[in-house]
Amino acid sequence: MKVAVVGGGIIGLFTAYYLNEDEVTIFEKEELGFGSVHAAGLIEPYRFDKINSLSMIKKMLKLRKEGVTTLKEVDKSWLLTLLRELERKPPQDAWDTLREMAAFSLSEYKRMAEERNDFIYKEDGLLEVYSSMQDLEKGLEEERKSPFKNKFEEVDIEGFAGGIFFPELSRLSTESFIERMKREINAKVVKKEVLHIKEGKIGTRKYDVVIVTAGVNSREFIKVPLTAFRGVGFRVKGKPVLNYPFVHVKRGIAISPLDNHVKLTGGFDADFSDQDRREEILNSSSDLIKIEEIIDIKSGFRPCSPDGFPILGKVGNVIISTGACRLGWSYAPAMGKAAADLVYDRRKDYGYLSRFVKEYET
């Protein structure tokens, strides 16, 4: 079977990984991992944010007022769908599917690390820190209401009002993991921007199946509601105020100390432009880490569906796998496996997660 994967980010790479026995071609206009490597590398699928809720909208407006995020541009179809489905409760099977995907993804990263930990995989949990008791109490209340019922505990943190510790979460080096995946996959890589897919054809080449894993650009091939939230990642050398991974919730700053560098990430800007706010993010984190050297800076777009759930489905011989927003790395193994299952007809669809694809099909 000849399969084309359009998009060589982390979901595209996992898709190719689970299609190793087929003739697979990955189309990526930049280097593999280009759109994904900026991420913090926190594997945290149980920390899911439901976007189409009044509480999330209020939170975003508050963050905008405080200068933590900007709201420059959103996809119109995404916005209309969000407003149409505001406060809509997903069915229980959607949460069940997401919970299965979360467990699978966590287990896959662990399995791969047990085979060979060449991507600085660590299972040391994650800490959310809060500057005010009021915000801490809100954070605790949100976790108590989480449909995932994940483990957490309130902890005292010197220099902060307090924190919430999640012991089951893990992390990795995104840069090292991309290199691992390059060695793992058995696929031809074509450095090319795909503009059209027609009847399974890319250019003059015909494929049995085309899998679209092009992040927010996936909407160019199957008209699903997606918008972009830009993030920026820094690899630095320096000393954080805490020696373990943590997220400053109010500022949206994540810091992950790794073996030979520290990953610093920030930004959740509704913006399709090429401009990022790297200087503002560095200034916002200046009291959280003393930076001695910046190794490199990457930025990228998080593809967000109107409610934050992944979008998985099939139209004819075209499959789409995208939309997990800031949890792309957290769900990538499961989303790659789901795309492969659609290829082999092990699944016909993914229920609620396929609804936008079904709307497009009709």
C-alpha positions in Angstrom: 0.0 0.0 0.0 1.3 3.4 -0.9 0.7 6.0 1.8 1.5 9.7 1.8 1.7 11.7 5.1 1.4 15.4 4.6 3.2 17.1 7.5 6.3 15.9 9.2 5.6 17.2 12.8 5.4 14.9 15.8 2.0 13.5 14.8 3.1 12.9 11.2 6.2 11.1 12.5 4.2 8.8 14.8 1.8 8.1 11.9 4.7 7.0 9.7 6.1 5.0 12.7 2.9 2.9 12.9 2.9 2.4 9.1 6.4 1.0 8.9 5.4 -2.1 6.9 3.9 0.1 4.0 5.5 2.3 1.4 5.3 5.6 3.2 6.3 9.1 1.9 6.3 12.1 4.2 5.9 15.5 2.6 7.3 18.3 4.8 8.3 21.8 3.5 10.8 22.3 6.3 12.9 19.8 8.2 11.2 17.0 10.1 9.7 18.2 13.4 9.9 21.9 12.4 6.4 22.7 13.6 6.6 20.7 16.8 10.1 21.0 18.2 9.4 24.3 20.0 7.2 22.6 22.6 8.2 22.1 26.2 8.1 18.3 25.9 5.7 17.9 28.8 3.7 14.7 28.4 0.6 15.7 30.2 -2.5 14.4 28.5 -4.6 14.5 31.6 -4.2 18.3 31.9 -6.8 18.9 29.2 -8.4 22.3 28.6 -11.9 22.4 27.2 -11.8 25.5 25.0 -15.5 26.1 24.2 -16.4 27.1 27.7 -17.2 30.5 29.3 -14.5 29.9 31.9 -11.8 29.4 29.2 -13.0 32.5 27.3 -12.8 34.6 30.6 -9.4 33.1 31.3 -8.1 34.1 27.8 -9.5 37.6 28.1 -7.9 37.9 31.5 -4.5 36.7 30.2 -4.8 39.2 27.3 -5.5 42.0 29.7 -2.4 41.0 31.8 -0.2 40.8 28.6 0.3 37.1 28.9 -1.3 36.4 25.5 -2.5 38.2 22.5 -5.6 37.7 20.4 -4.8 39.0 16.9 -6.5 36.6 14.5 -8.6 33.5 14.6 -10.1 31.3 11.9 -13.7 32.5 11.3 -15.1 29.0 10.9 -13.4 28.0 14.2 -14.9 31.0 16.0 -18.4 30.4 14.7 -18.2 26.8 15.7 -16.9 27.7 19.1 -19.8 30.1 19.7 -22.3 27.6 18.3 -21.0 24.9 20.6 -20.3 27.1 23.6 -20.7 25.1 26.9 -21.7 22.0 24.9 -20.9 18.9 26.9 -19.1 16.1 25.0 -20.7 12.7 25.3 -19.2 10.3 27.8 -17.7 8.1 25.0 -15.6 11.1 24.0 -14.0 11.3 27.4 -13.5 7.5 27.4 -11.7 7.7 24.0 -9.5 10.5 25.2 -8.7 8.7 28.4 -7.7 5.6 26.4 -5.5 7.8 24.1 -3.9 9.4 27.1 -3.0 6.1 28.6 -1.7 4.7 25.3 0.5 7.8 24.7 2.0 7.7 28.2 2.8 4.0 27.8 4.3 4.4 24.4 6.8 7.1 25.5 7.7 4.9 28.4 8.2 1.8 26.3 10.4 3.7 23.8 12.5 5.0 26.7 12.9 1.5 28.1 14.1 0.4 24.7 16.7 3.2 24.6 16.4 6.4 26.5 18.2 8.7 24.0 15.6 11.5 24.4 16.1 12.4 28.1 12.8 10.9 29.1 12.0 11.5 32.8 9.0 10.4 34.9 9.3 13.0 37.7 5.9 14.6 37.5 5.0 18.3 37.0 4.5 21.2 39.3 2.1 24.1 38.7 3.1 27.2 40.7 0.8 30.0 41.7 1.5 33.6 42.8 -1.8 34.0 44.7 -3.9 31.9 47.0 -7.0 32.8 45.1 -5.6 31.5 41.8 -4.3 28.4 43.7 -7.8 27.6 45.0 -9.2 28.0 41.5 -6.6 25.6 40.1 -7.4 23.0 42.8 -11.1 23.3 42.1 -10.6 22.8 38.4 -8.6 19.6 39.1 -11.3 18.3 41.4 -13.8 18.7 38.5 -11.6 17.1 35.9 -13.2 14.2 34.1 -9.8 12.4 34.0 -9.7 12.2 37.8 -5.9 12.4 37.6 -3.7 12.3 40.7 -2.6 15.6 42.2 -1.6 17.1 45.5 -1.3 20.6 46.9 2.2 21.5 48.0 4.1 24.4 49.6 6.7 26.1 47.4 9.0 28.7 48.8 8.6 32.0 47.0 5.1 31.2 45.8 1.6 31.0 47.2 1.7 27.3 46.6 1.6 24.7 43.9 -0.2 21.6 42.5 1.9 18.6 41.8 1.0 16.0 39.3 3.1 12.8 40.0 2.0 10.7 37.0 3.2 13.1 34.2 6.5 12.7 32.3 8.7 14.8 30.0 11.3 14.6 27.3 13.6 16.6 25.1 11.6 17.4 21.9 14.8 17.9 19.9 16.3 14.6 20.9 13.0 12.8 20.4 12.6 14.1 16.8 16.1 12.7 16.1 15.0 9.4 17.6 12.0 9.3 15.3 14.1 10.1 12.2 16.0 6.9 13.0 12.9 4.8 13.8 10.7 5.5 10.8 11.1 3.7 7.4 9.8 6.4 5.1 10.8 8.4 2.2 11.0 12.1 3.0 10.2 14.7 0.4 11.0 18.3 1.2 8.0 19.9 -0.5 5.0 22.1 0.3 1.8 20.3 -0.7 -0.8 22.6 -2.1 -3.4 20.2 -3.4 -4.7 16.7 -2.9 -7.0 15.4 -5.7 -8.3 11.9 -5.8 -5.3 10.6 -3.9 -2.8 12.4 -6.0 0.0 14.7 -4.9 1.5 16.2 -8.0 1.5 13.4 -10.5 1.9 10.6 -7.9 -1.1 8.5 -6.9 -1.4 7.2 -3.4 -3.8 4.6 -1.9 -4.2 6.8 1.2 -3.2 10.3 2.0 -2.9 11.2 5.7 -3.0 14.9 6.6 -1.1 15.7 9.8 -0.2 19.3 8.8 -1.3 21.0 12.0 -3.5 24.1 11.5 -2.8 23.9 7.7 -4.8 20.7 7.6 -7.9 22.8 7.1 -6.6 23.6 3.6 -7.3 20.0 2.6 -10.3 19.0 4.7 -12.4 22.0 5.8 -12.5 21.4 9.5 -12.5 24.3 12.0 -9.0 24.9 13.2 -7.2 28.0 14.5 -3.6 28.7 15.5 -2.1 29.5 18.9 1.5 30.4 18.6 4.1 29.3 21.2 7.9 29.9 21.5 10.5 27.5 22.9 14.0 28.3 24.0 16.8 25.9 24.7 19.0 27.7 27.2 21.8 27.1 29.8 21.1 28.6 33.2 19.7 28.0 36.7 16.0 27.9 37.3 14.6 28.9 40.7 13.3 25.3 41.0 15.3 22.2 40.1 12.3 20.3 38.7 9.8 20.9 35.9 7.3 23.5 36.6 4.7 25.8 35.0 4.0 29.3 36.2 0.3 29.3 35.6 -0.5 33.0 35.6 2.4 33.8 33.1 2.0 30.7 31.0 5.7 29.9 31.3 7.0 26.3 31.4 10.5 25.4 32.5 11.9 21.9 32.2 15.5 21.3 33.4 17.1 18.5 31.3 20.5 16.9 31.4 22.5 19.3 29.2 20.1 22.3 28.9 16.8 23.8 30.1 13.7 24.1 28.0 11.8 27.3 28.5 8.5 27.9 26.7 5.8 30.4 26.7 3.1 32.1 24.6 -0.4 31.1 23.7 -1.1 33.8 21.1 -4.1 33.6 18.6 -2.0 34.7 15.6 -1.3 33.4 12.1 1.6 35.8 11.5 5.4 35.1 11.5 5.9 37.3 14.5 6.4 35.9 18.0 6.9 37.6 21.3 10.2 36.1 22.3 11.5 39.2 24.1 8.4 39.5 26.2 8.5 35.8 27.2 12.2 36.1 28.2 11.4 39.2 30.3 8.4 37.5 31.9 10.6 34.6 33.0 13.6 36.6 34.2 12.9 35.9 37.8 12.2 32.2 37.2 15.5 31.3 35.5 18.9 33.0 35.3 19.9 32.5 31.7 23.6 32.2 30.9 23.3 31.3 27.2 20.5 30.9 24.6 21.3 27.8 22.5 18.4 28.3 20.1 14.9 29.6 19.7 12.0 28.0 17.9 8.4 28.9 17.4 5.3 27.1 16.0 1.5 27.0 15.9 -0.7 24.8 18.0 -3.6 23.6 15.9 -6.7 24.0 18.1 -10.2 22.7 17.4 -13.2 24.6 18.8 -13.3 22.5 22.0 -9.7 21.3 22.2 -10.4 17.7 21.3 -8.3 16.0 18.6 -9.9 15.8 15.1 -9.6 12.3 13.6 -11.5 11.0 10.6 -11.5 9.8 7.1 -13.1 11.1 3.9 -12.7 8.8 0.9 -9.0 7.9 0.9 -7.9 11.1 2.8 -7.4 10.8 6.6 -6.9 13.8 9.0 -5.2 13.7 12.4 -4.8 17.1 14.1 -6.4 19.6 16.5 -5.0 18.6 20.0 -4.0 22.2 20.7 -1.2 22.5 23.3 -1.4 18.7 23.9 -0.1 17.6 20.5 3.0 15.9 22.0 0.9 14.4 24.8 -1.5 12.7 22.4 0.8 12.2 19.4 1.4 8.4 19.8 -2.3 7.8 20.1 -3.1 10.1 17.2 -0.5 8.4 14.9 -1.8 5.0 15.9 -5.4 6.2 15.3 -4.5 7.3 11.8 -2.9 4.0 11.1 -6.0 2.2 12.3 -8.1 4.2 9.9 -5.8 3.2 7.1 -6.2 -0.5 7.8 -9.9 -0.2 8.5 -9.4 -1.4 12.1 -11.6 1.6 12.9 -14.2 3.3 10.7 -14.3 6.5 12.7 -13.7 7.9 16.2 -17.2 8.9 17.1 -17.2 12.4 18.6 -13.6 13.0 17.5 -14.7 12.5 13.9 -17.8 14.7 13.9 -16.2 17.7 12.0 -14.9 15.3 9.3 -18.4 13.8 9.0 -19.9 17.3 8.6 -17.4 17.9 5.8 -18.2 14.7 4.1 -21.9 15.5 4.0 
